[in-house]
Amino acid sequence: MNTAYRNWLWRLLTVLILLSLAAGLWVATKKIDYTWRWNRVPQYFLYHQEEMKTIPFDGRVTKIDNLGDKTRVRVISDDGEEKTFEIDTETIRVNVNDELLEDDDLGATLSWRAGPLIVGLWTTLWLSAAASVLGMIIGLVTGLCRVSNNITLRQLSVIYIEIIRGTPLLVQLFIFYFFLGTVLDISRITAGISALAVFAGAYVAEIIRAGIQSIPKGQMEAARSLGLNVPQAMIHIILPQAFKRTLPPLAGQFISLIKDSSLVSVIAITDLTKSGREVITSTFATFEIWFIVALLYLLLTSVLSQVIAWVERRLAVSD
């Protein structure tokens, strides 16, 4: 049996396993008498918002011009004031010479609006990005303190890392929101980003420390012999090499941060998870929405993984 044939058999086995899982899910939903409502999902990504157009005075419709998708309605008041409204043709509710009272509906204009799932996805995206940047800065500074010759800096960085890594993120979110948020009068968004950044920073610090310590000590000695001081040697010689080595674990940490950001929903930040819960309360499409939410998180993390992989390939060229 040749290699190509064996590979095809393994691929076939993979497909059969996935189909078996799908069948098992279908059977499970049938046993609990669950009705799938996928048709309710698209409107929570994009929807047509209807904005009613009303007449601001008592008057009469004098002219209606059909412009295709749009219709122009001209109305004249009892005092001779004339006004023109542009309305979506399919929503028009008046005819020529209709007598109207103030605040009567003429029709509506329809426009596309982002649904709660898109809004929640955007919130998760920028909140995770902000926390990742701040977490990287905190982690870099703390990691450098971990390898510093200054005893105070080393001890303070160790205390910070042990406290943050030894307590749950959920507890830290509550502390930032209820305690620091009250004392410092900061918003829930600021509290959420700060908690995520501080949490990520502790793990990034250990990754940075490990990366720096993996560089042979001779690199620093060679840099010093060329006349560079310690900060210059760290910036120009040590950190670029350490960054290459720490890129995979850093990527894993930031991917985890995207998933951990779902916890900010407990402090009333309308991220993707909270948006999903709100949609479920109005649709009762529990399974569909959670599957969609999981798929959107998977999309975010997959894109980040591909970006990191591309950066790794570019950096590998210089090796």
C-alpha positions in Angstrom: 0.0 0.0 0.0 1.6 3.3 -1.1 1.8 6.4 1.0 -0.7 8.5 -1.0 -3.3 5.8 -0.7 -2.8 5.5 3.1 -3.1 9.3 3.4 -6.4 9.3 1.6 -7.6 6.6 4.0 -6.7 8.7 7.0 -8.5 11.7 5.5 -11.5 9.5 4.9 -11.4 8.4 8.6 -11.2 12.1 9.6 -14.3 12.9 7.6 -16.2 9.9 9.0 -15.4 11.0 12.6 -16.6 14.5 11.9 -19.8 13.2 10.3 -20.3 10.9 13.3 -20.0 13.9 15.7 -22.5 15.9 13.6 -24.9 13.0 13.6 -24.5 12.6 17.3 -25.3 16.3 17.9 -28.4 16.0 15.7 -29.6 12.9 17.6 -29.0 14.6 20.9 -31.1 17.7 19.9 -33.9 15.4 18.7 -34.0 13.6 22.0 -34.5 16.9 23.9 -37.0 18.0 21.2 -35.0 21.1 20.1 -36.1 23.0 17.0 -33.2 24.6 15.2 -33.9 28.3 14.2 -31.0 29.3 12.0 -33.2 31.7 10.1 -33.4 34.0 13.1 -29.6 34.5 13.3 -28.7 36.7 10.2 -30.7 39.7 11.5 -28.4 39.9 14.5 -25.5 40.5 12.2 -27.1 43.1 9.9 -30.6 44.5 9.8 -32.7 47.1 8.1 -33.4 50.0 10.6 -36.7 51.7 9.8 -36.8 55.5 10.6 -40.4 56.8 10.3 -40.9 60.2 8.5 -43.7 62.3 10.0 -45.3 65.5 8.9 -44.5 68.4 11.3 -47.8 70.3 10.7 -51.3 69.9 9.5 -51.4 69.8 5.8 -52.0 68.0 2.5 -50.0 65.9 0.1 -49.6 67.8 -3.1 -47.2 65.7 -5.2 -45.5 62.3 -5.1 -42.6 61.6 -7.4 -41.5 57.9 -7.8 -37.7 57.8 -8.2 -37.3 54.0 -8.2 -36.3 52.8 -4.7 -37.0 56.2 -3.3 -40.1 58.4 -3.5 -40.3 62.2 -3.0 -43.3 63.4 -1.2 -44.3 67.1 -1.2 -46.5 68.4 1.5 -48.1 71.8 2.0 -49.3 73.1 5.3 -52.6 75.0 5.9 -50.5 78.2 6.2 -48.8 77.6 2.8 -45.5 76.2 4.1 -44.2 73.6 1.8 -41.9 70.7 2.6 -40.4 67.7 0.7 -39.6 64.3 2.2 -37.6 61.4 0.6 -39.0 58.0 1.6 -38.3 54.4 0.6 -40.9 53.5 -2.0 -41.9 50.2 -0.4 -42.8 52.0 2.9 -44.9 54.9 1.6 -48.3 55.3 3.3 -49.9 58.3 1.7 -51.4 59.3 -1.6 -51.8 62.6 -3.5 -54.4 65.0 -1.9 -54.4 63.1 1.4 -55.3 65.4 4.3 -52.8 64.8 7.2 -52.5 65.9 10.8 -49.3 66.8 12.6 -47.1 63.7 13.3 -48.9 61.5 10.8 -46.6 58.9 9.2 -45.6 59.5 5.6 -43.5 56.4 5.3 -40.0 55.4 6.4 -36.4 55.3 5.3 -34.5 52.0 5.6 -30.8 51.8 6.3 -28.5 48.9 7.1 -27.3 48.8 10.7 -24.8 46.5 12.5 -26.6 44.0 14.7 -25.7 43.1 18.3 -23.4 40.2 17.3 -21.3 42.5 15.0 -21.3 45.2 17.7 -20.2 42.7 20.3 -17.5 41.3 18.0 -16.1 44.8 17.4 -16.1 45.4 21.2 -14.2 42.2 21.8 -11.8 43.0 19.1 -10.7 46.5 20.1 -10.9 45.7 23.8 -8.6 42.6 23.3 -6.2 44.7 21.1 -6.0 47.5 23.7 -5.4 45.0 26.6 -2.8 43.1 24.5 -0.8 46.3 23.8 -0.9 47.4 27.4 -0.2 43.9 28.6 2.9 43.7 26.3 4.2 47.0 27.7 3.6 45.8 31.3 5.1 42.4 30.6 8.2 43.9 28.9 8.9 46.2 31.8 8.3 43.6 34.4 10.3 41.0 32.5 13.3 43.4 32.4 12.9 44.0 36.1 12.9 40.2 36.7 16.5 40.0 35.2 17.7 43.3 36.7 20.5 43.4 39.2 18.4 45.7 41.4 17.0 43.6 44.3 14.0 45.8 44.8 13.0 45.7 41.2 13.3 41.9 41.1 11.3 41.4 44.3 8.5 43.8 43.3 8.2 42.1 39.9 8.1 38.6 41.5 5.4 39.8 43.9 3.3 41.2 41.1 3.7 38.1 39.0 2.9 35.7 41.8 -0.2 37.6 42.9 -1.6 37.9 39.4 -0.8 34.4 38.3 -2.1 33.0 41.6 -5.6 34.6 41.5 -8.4 34.0 39.0 -9.0 36.6 36.3 -12.7 36.8 37.3 -11.7 37.9 40.8 -9.3 40.5 39.5 -12.1 41.9 37.2 -14.3 42.3 40.2 -11.5 44.0 42.2 -10.8 46.4 39.3 -14.5 47.2 38.7 -16.0 47.3 42.2 -13.0 48.5 44.2 -10.6 50.5 41.9 -13.5 51.6 39.8 -15.2 53.2 42.8 -12.0 54.6 44.4 -10.6 56.0 41.2 -13.9 56.7 39.5 -13.1 54.8 36.3 -15.5 53.4 33.8 -16.3 49.7 33.4 -14.5 49.7 30.0 -11.3 51.1 31.6 -11.6 48.7 34.5 -12.0 45.7 32.0 -9.1 46.7 29.8 -6.9 47.3 32.9 -7.7 44.0 34.5 -7.0 42.1 31.2 -3.8 44.0 30.6 -2.5 43.4 34.2 -3.4 39.8 34.0 -1.7 39.3 30.6 1.3 41.3 31.7 2.2 38.8 34.4 2.4 36.0 31.9 4.1 38.0 29.3 6.8 39.0 31.9 7.7 35.4 32.5 7.8 34.7 28.7 10.1 37.8 28.2 12.3 36.7 31.2 12.7 33.2 29.8 13.5 34.6 26.3 16.2 36.9 27.7 17.8 34.2 29.8 17.9 31.9 26.8 20.3 34.2 25.1 23.9 33.2 25.8 25.6 35.5 28.3 28.5 36.0 25.8 26.1 38.1 23.7 25.9 40.8 26.5 29.6 40.6 27.1 30.4 41.0 23.4 28.1 44.0 23.3 29.7 45.6 26.3 33.1 45.0 24.9 32.0 47.0 21.8 31.3 50.0 24.0 27.5 49.6 24.5 26.0 50.1 27.9 23.5 47.7 29.4 20.3 49.4 28.1 21.8 49.7 24.6 22.9 46.1 24.6 19.5 45.0 25.8 17.6 47.0 23.2 19.9 46.4 20.1 21.3 42.9 20.8 19.4 40.9 23.4 15.7 41.8 23.0 15.6 41.3 19.2 16.9 37.8 19.6 14.7 37.1 22.6 11.6 38.3 20.6 12.1 35.7 17.9 12.3 33.0 20.5 9.3 34.2 22.5 7.0 34.9 19.6 5.1 31.5 19.7 4.4 31.6 23.4 3.5 35.3 23.2 1.1 34.5 20.4 -0.5 31.8 22.5 -0.9 34.3 25.4 -2.6 36.9 23.3 -4.9 34.2 21.8 -5.8 33.2 25.3 -6.4 36.9 26.1 -9.0 37.1 23.3 -10.9 34.2 24.9 -10.4 35.5 28.4 -12.0 38.8 27.3 -15.4 37.0 27.4 -15.3 37.4 31.2 -15.7 41.2 31.0 -19.4 40.5 30.3 -19.8 39.9 34.1 -19.1 43.7 34.6 -21.8 44.6 32.1 -19.5 45.3 29.1 -21.4 44.4 26.0 -18.8 42.2 24.3 -19.5 39.2 22.0 -20.4 36.9 24.9 -22.9 39.4 26.5 -24.3 40.2 23.1 -24.9 36.5 22.5 -26.7 36.2 25.8 -28.9 39.2 25.0 -29.8 37.7 21.6 -30.7 34.4 23.2 -33.2 36.1 25.5 -35.1 37.4 22.5 -34.8 34.5 20.1 -34.6 31.4 22.4 -32.2 30.1 19.7 -29.7 28.9 22.4 -27.7 26.4 20.5 -27.5 28.4 17.3 -26.3 31.6 19.0 -23.7 29.9 21.1 -22.4 28.0 18.1 -22.1 31.3 16.2 -20.4 33.0 19.2 -17.9 30.2 19.4 -17.3 30.4 15.6 -16.6 34.1 15.8 -14.1 33.6 18.6 -12.5 30.9 16.6 -12.4 33.3 13.6 -10.6 36.0 15.7 -8.0 33.5 17.1 -7.4 31.9 13.8 -6.7 35.2 12.1 -4.3 36.1 14.9 -2.6 32.7 14.5 -2.1 33.2 10.8 -0.7 36.7 11.3 1.8 35.4 13.9 2.8 32.5 11.6 3.4 35.0 8.8 5.6 37.1 11.1 7.5 34.0 12.2 8.2 33.2 8.5 9.4 36.7 7.8 11.7 36.7 10.8 13.1 33.3 9.9 14.4 34.7 6.6 17.1 36.6 8.5 18.3 33.6 10.5 
